[in-house]
Amino acid sequence: MMEYQHPIINNIDSLKTLIGKKYYYLGKNKQQEISRLIFEIAKREKVGFSDVLEQIPPPPHRFSFIKNYLLERRYPSFHQKGLKISQAFCDVDINPSFKVDLTTKPLIVPKQFFIEKSVLSTDTVQQIRDKFPDSTFTAIESYRDHVKNKEFSIIDYNKRLESFYIIREKFDFYKHCPCSNDSASCGYYVMNLGSGCPYECVYCFLQNYVNSPGIMLPANIEDFFAVFRNLKKDMRLGSGEFTDSLAFDHIMEYSPKIVNFFRQYPKSTFEFKTKSNNIQLLTSLQGTKNIIISWSLNPQKLIDTAEFFTASLDERLEAAQKCIEAGYRVAFHFDPIVCYRGWETDYELLINAVFDKIGEAENMAWLSLGTLRVSPQLKKIIENRFPETTLLDEELLTGFDGKLRYPTEVRSFIYNSMTSWIRKKSKNVPVYLCMEDMKMHRNTQLSQTLQ
Ligand code: SF4
């Protein structure tokens, strides 16, 4: 998983020019497909694109012949298994100005707050003002009004930590977790406590989802509690879908309020999902078993190359230990599992490390498994923001939900291997699959739900 700066990334225009000259008799779309496949082969094999181009066997010149040759080389294991690939391949389009600056870990100290007028006098805003006296505070009529008629690009997304919007949430207090199309839903609810994340995970879907110039955080948490009381319904819910549940806890200080609210509803479980070790406020109060603090986990070499600025594996596991000592239960999400040469050794070691550190499985509420999935739109954003990543070099194809995934048999093998390593350590800890179809649930005999 070493990052590798391939010269082709800065040379895509020359590749396209060459393809245009050599295959002048093909239409634009066909030329684009050839460029895309040569780009991916050169990057994956760490060779020059002219090497790939020259190795395409000489005539016949038919497009189907050229494409088949390139597909066999781009997807060697599919070719070996006789799997037919029938999808089209999009243009390569990389703008160097979209690249993320990964050289300096950003401090999560907001420089600039935009505050909706309707929350100006709330205790939360007063507490933020006291805490960040050097920040600029600007009152705005509403977020919607402030961004009206503005368009945002990847450059704005890259600068999102410069502006924080403190808003009044009026409608979207709780919603069903946004599962993939045709996935088997696990019945989870999302408490919509903000949008935007300070970390830079290469695979993060927020890059393609958030259309905002900054981080949005609601000031009216009491309204969330009031809505929950009125729903009169026990739920499994959490706040970590559109943001990291704890990354901004030192700004909003919501975790103690959430714990004290949900301890009154022991039949509901609230999950803080994080890749941080920002647990100081949580561990400053007595925990309760229906509050789950959970971490996504990956081998450290993947954290180093694909989860930039997050807490290290050791920091996450130490934070989990402290949360257990404080009286909470913990959970872990092996998600996304990435398949690369040697993944089996690394993930088995990871599972062993978790059980060695955490000990009794009774402290673990659940484990979840999910493999890498990336929508075609997200793939293009990743190529622009993280041009050197090797994450997309593996053999991924359009899956049941239109996202690029490992093929069914590879995913089944991964899930069955992960489950067998987990079961060596604990017979009982609940394990479920995230964002998979019913066929995969049958293949693995793993649950889609914990209820
Ligand atoms: S921690 Fe989660 S929300 Fe934040 S960048 Fe990573 S994947 Fe996205």
Boltz pocket constraint, residues with backbone or C-beta under 6 A from the ligand:
constraints:
  - pocket:
      binder: B
      contacts: [[A, 197], [A, 198], [A, 199], [A, 200], [A, 201], [A, 203], [A, 204], [A, 205], [A, 206], [A, 240], [A, 241], [A, 242], [A, 243], [A, 244], [A, 274], [A, 275], [A, 310]]
      max_distance: 6.0
